[in-house]
């Protein structure tokens, strides 16, 4: 019994499911979760790069100054 078929092209993923084997509410919930995880991963990637930029800026700015205790 073939209830699931996945087709992958250069531009898209196509998932075919038999209606009798999967409820629409289940499919909607799965798509919602996939979108949420995808958005979370994107925000973590963006946050990570901003965090890296900030830490480099913070390091560079503090390394240029002399401290009174060093003199």
Buried (B, 14 or more C-beta within 10 A) or exposed (E): EEEEEEEEEEEEEEEEBEEEEEEEEEEEEEEEEEEEEEEEEEEEEEEEEEEEEEEEEEEEEEEEEEEEEEE
